Amino acid sequence: MNFLPELEWKSPAEIKQFQEEQLREGIKYVHANSRFYRNLFDRMSLAPHEIQSLDDLKRLPVTTKDDLFLNNEDFICVDKGHIIDYITTSGTLGDPVTFAMTNSDLERLAYNECMSFKTCGITKNDIIQLMTTIDRRFMAGLAYFLGARKLGAGIVRVGNGIPELQWDTIKRIKPTVIVAVPSFFLKVIEYAEQHGIDYRNSTIKKAVCIGEPLRNQDFTFSTLAEKIKEKWDIELYSTYASTEMSTAYNECVAGLGGHEHPDLIITEFLDENNEPVGLGEPGEITVTTLGVEGMPLLRFKTGDIAYHYSEKCSCGRQSLRIGPVIGRRKQMIKYKGTTLYPAALYDVLADYPHIVDYFIEVSTNHIGTDEIVINILTQQTSERFIKNLQDHFRAKLRVAPQIKLIDSATLKQRKYPEASRKPLVFIDLRK
């Protein structure tokens, strides 16, 4: 694939022209090599040459997570001898799906993350400390490593957890950028405060934040981000990505949404009937990958709901931008007449004192409606503490879920199971 890094600064017409050229090539490729998409075209009585433009994409049905799970191997477009790396999705909403990546796909992944780092103003003169795992079939850690390597920046692969090792590394190597889940920053700060580490005068200047919301819908910082900034005034950059798309949308210094890399992906925003939503309307992020060799996808619905923005950014880029993810469509909760997404619950808890850790369970009660239980680890066990917390939920969200106090052993067992690569903050037990 021919990468075109300058495309993000081109006019919308030039971006559209490039994407349509790549789309036509991609359609021919999947028809020739993907059993799943060849069968789909046959069922639709469509020929590859009938998909010429971005508007023509609407003639194709969407690809879902169920399609990937039920027909996993039918999406693979290459012989096993060409597969270099096997990756699986995290399985947040179900069983994991395996993705096969060729050498070309790994080169594309490196280019994607290199461009994403550049969007955040990171250069080859930076040293990047990776607080993400690079093993356990995880794409993110590998992507960051490959991207930093392509950028020419220094890399320190520390992995997740172990605040003591993180600070030892910062002291020894003097990195300037960290990549991590933002809630882990608070644990890193807490360790520094407990051990007399002058973290505010460390070499760290920037952080790329993954896996948790960093901004509200108006692009102000979320409660979690505000708590980090109050303690440690470093630059925070939000990023959105998924294994299926092999692409990331990163914020620039303007902090007004994640920029699309238009030479790598086509992004649509669809409603429940798979119709495009307009600007100012939330839609499900739906992607068509460009330049993927092993397992390209057409109109893949990610399950994530967000707004999108098309006006030119103050940084000069004219590529589409994705706003903060509102939530996952399947994780939407109907509770006592109020529609909620988990992120709203997280935000309330991030703003409340004395909570050491937590996870949330949603189940179906005896009358068939959603029930929420907030499981909390805290040293405050009085009835007044619970009542005050419920009142805090009412003030913020108009409803008060059930609060359950748990011990550290229970929390570790439920939130941090050994087989999971990520903490299970939201556990969906609904029928």
N, C-alpha and C positions, 0 to 999 in steps of 0.2 A: 504494500500500500504506500502511496505517496502522501506523506504528511504535509500539511500546509499550516504551519504555526501562525502565520500572519492573517489567516482567514478570520480570526475573531475580531479584527479591526476593519474588515471589509464591510461594504454596504450590505443591507439585507438581501438585495437582488443578487449580489455576487455570492453570498453565502448560499442562497437558495439554488443558484445555478450549479455550484459545486456539489451540493448535497444530492441534487437530482442526478447528476452524472454518476456519482458513487452509488446511488440507490439502484440505478439501472444495472450496473455491474454486479451489485450484491444480489439482486433478484435472479439474474442469470446463474450466479454461483450457487445459491441455495437450491434452485430448481434442479440443477445438475448433480448436486452432492448431498442434499439433505433429504432423507427418506420422508421425514415428517412434512416438510414444506412441499415436496413433489406431490405427495398424496393430497395435500390441501389444495394445491392448484388444480389437480385432476378433479377433485370433488366440486370445486367452484367453476369448472370448465373455463379456466383462465389460462392464457399463455403468458410466459414471462414478458414478452414485448408489449403487453397491454398495460403494464405498470411503468409509466414514463415519468410521472411527476409526483411531487409530495401530495397533491390532491388525490392522485390515483391510489395512494395507500389506503384510503377509506374503503376501497373495493375489497380489501383483505380483512378477514376476521382477526380479532386480537389473539395473541398467544398468552396463555395463563400459566400460573404456577402449577396447576393441575396437569396441564399439557406436558410440562417439563418433567413432572414426577412420573406420570403414567407412560411417557414415551421417551424416557431419558436418552437412550442410545440412538433413537431415530433422529435426533438433532445433530449428531456428530457427523461432520462432513469430510473427515480424513481417515486414512488407515491408521491403525494403532501404532505403526512404526513411525508416524509423524508426530505423535503426541509426546510432548516433553514433560508436561506437568499436569497432575490431576488435582483439582480443587473442588471443595464442596461448599454449598451455601450453608449459612448458619442454622437453618431450620427454625427460624423464629416463629413462623406460622404453620409449621408442619415438618414432615421428614425432609432431610437435606437432599439436594440434587447435585449430582456430580457434573463438573465442567471439565472438558478436555481442552488443554491449551497447547498450541504448537509453538515452535521457536518464534514464528512471526507474531503470534498473539502475545508472547512475553515481551517482544520488542515494542509492540503497540502499547502494552500495559506500562512499560517504562516511559515511553513518550508521553502518555496520558498524565502520569504522576509528575513527570518533569515539568510539563506545562502547568499543572495545578500548583506546584511549588512556586513557579514563576508568577502565577496570578497573585500569590500571597506576598510577593516581593522577596522571595528567598533566592539566593544566588549561590554560585559555586564557592564563594568565600565563606559560606555558613557551614557550621557543623550541626548535624541533625541527630538528636537523640531519640531513638524509636522505642517508645514505651508500649509497643504492640507486639503481639506474638507473630513470628514468621513461620511457625510450624503448625501442626494440627490441621492441615489442609486449608489454612486460612489465606484468603487472597490479600487482605488489606496490608498486612505486614510485609508480604512479598512485594506488593505494588510500591509501597513507600521505599523499600530498599532499592528496587530497580530504578525508581524515579530519581532518587537522590544520587545514585551511581551515574545515571545518564546526565544529570545536571552537573556532575563533577564536584558535588559538595562532600564534606566529610560525613561519615556515618558511624554512629555508635548503636549497636544492636543490644539493648539491655532487656527488652521484653517487658511484659506487664507486671505490675505488683512490685513488692519489695522496695519500699521507700528508701531504706538504708542504702541499697545498691544504687538507686537512682541518684542520691546525693553524693555518694562516693564517686560516681561517674562524672557528675557535673563538676566536682572539685578537681578530679584528675584530668579530664579531657577538655573542659571548658566549652561545652556546646553552646550554640546561640539559639537553637530552635528545638522544641520538643513536639512530638506527635503522640497524642494520648486521648483517652476518654476523659472529658473535662471533670467529671466527679472525682476522678483519681487525683487531679491536681490538688483538691482539698486535703486528701490524705497525705500528699507530698508536703504541702504547706504545714499541716498539723505536725508531721514528724519533725520538720525543720524548727518549728517553734518549741517543741518539746526538748530538742537537743541543741538549742542555741545556735542554729545555723542562720547566718545573715542572708536569707534567700532573696531579699529585695535588692541586694547588691551583687547577685550572681551574674554569670555571663548570659543567662537566658533572656532573650528579648521578644521572642515570638512563640506562639503555640498553635499548632494545627489541631483542631478539636474534632473528634469522630464519635459517632454512635449515640450522641445525646444532643437534644436541642440547645442551641446557644443563643438564639434570638426569638423574640416574639414576632407576631405577624406584622407589626409596624417597624420591624428591624431594630428596635431597642433591644438591649441585652436582656436575656431571661434572668430569673432570680439566681440560678446557678452561676451564670456568667458574672452577674453583679457581685456575688459573694467572692468569686475568684479575684475580680478586679479590685475589690475593697482591700484584699490582703496583698495582692501581687499585681502591680500595674504593668503587665506585659501585654503585647498585642495578641488578641484572640481572633482566630480565623475559623469559620465554620466550613464544613465540607459535607457533601451528600454523594453517596455512591452505593452500588450494590454489586455483588458477584456477577449477577446475570448480565449487567451492562458493561462490565470491564472498563468503566469510565467514571470520572469524578467531576462534580460541579463545585468549584471552590470560590469562596469570596475573594474579592480584591480589597484594597484598602478602603473603598467606599462602604463596604459592609452592607450592600443592598441586594443580596441574593447571590446564589452560586452560578458562575458563568458556565455555559455550555461550551464544550470544545466541538464546534460544528463539523470539523473534519473527521470526527470519530463517532458521532451519534446524531440521530434525528429524534427530537423530543416532541411528543404530543401530550395534550391534557384533555382527558375524556371524562364524560359523565357516566352514570350507571348504565346507560344505554349505548355506550361506546361512541357517543357523538361528541365532537369537539366543544369545549367550553370557551367562552369569550374571556378577554382580559377583565380582571376584577371578579372572576368566578373561580371557585376552587375546582380542581379536576385531578383525576388520577394520572400520575406520571406514567407515560407509556413510551417506550423507546424502541427504536430500530437501530441496531448496531451497524457501524460502517467499518470495513476493513478487518473484521474478525474472520479467522480461517477455520478454527476448530469447531465452534458452536455459535454461529451467528443467529440472531433473533430478529424477527419481524413483528413490530407492534406488540411488544411484550409489556403487559400491565404489571407494574411493580407492586401495586397495592398501596402505595403512598399517595396521600392527598396534599396538594400544594397549590398556591397561586403562581402565575408566571408573569414575566415582565419583558417587554420588547423594546422599550425606548433605549437610546444610547446611554451607556453608563458614563459617569464622570471620569472614569479611568481611560475612556476612549474606545473600549470594546463595544461592538455592536451585536454580539451574540446574545441569544436568548438567556434570561436568568430565571432561576428557580427560587421561589421564596422559601422561608422556613417550612418544613414539613408539618402539617397540621396533625397528622396521625395516619395510621394504617386503616384502610377501609374495613378490614376484618376485625380490627381491634376497637371499633366504635362501640361505645357503651350507651345504652338507654337506661338511665337511672332516675326513677321518680319523676319522669317527664322531662328530664334534662339530657341532652346529647353531650357526651364527653369523649375525649380521647385520653389515653394514658399520660401524654405530655402535660396536660392540665393538672393532673394529680401530682405528678413529679414536681411541678413548679410550686405547688402549695407546700409540699413537704420540704423542698429545698430552702424555703423561707422560714422554717420553724426551728426554734432552738431545742437542744437536748435530744435530738433524734440521731442515734449513732448509725443506724442502717435500717433498711426496710425492703419489703417487696409487696406487691399488690396481687391479690387473687380476685378474679371475676368468675362467678358461677351463675347457674340458673336456679332460681328458688322454686318453691313448691307451686307457685302460681304462674310459673313460666316466664318471669321477668328477670332482668339482670340484677345481681347482688354483688356489692363491692366490699371486700375486707382488706383493710390496710394493716399489714403485719409489721410491727415496729419493735426494734431493739432500742431500749432506752433505760436509763437509770431512774427516770421519773415514772413512778408506778401508781400515783394517786388517781382517784376518780376525777379530781379537779383538772389534772393534766389532760386526761382523756376528753373531758367535756370542753376544755378550752381549745383543744385541737379540733374537735368537731365543730365548734363555733367558728374557728378559723376557716375551715372548709366551707361552711355556710356563707361566710362573708365573701369568700373568693368565688365560689362556684354555685351558690344557692342551695346546695345539697350537702348532707353530712353522711359519709360512709361509715360502716362499722370499723372501729379501731380494736385491734387485738395485740396485746403485748406478748412478745415471744422471747425465748432465751437465745444465746449466741449459737448453741449447737443446732437448734431448729433452723435458725436463719441460714447457717452455713450449709446444712443439708438441702434446704429447699432452693436457696438463691444461687449457691455455688456448687452444683453437682459436678462430679469429676468428669463426666462425659461431655459437658458443655464447654464451648470455647468462650462463652460470654456469660456474665451474671444474668440470672433470670429475674429481672425486675418486675415484669408483668407476666403473670401466669393465668392463662385463659382456660377455665374449666367448664365453660358453657357447652351445652349439648348442641 
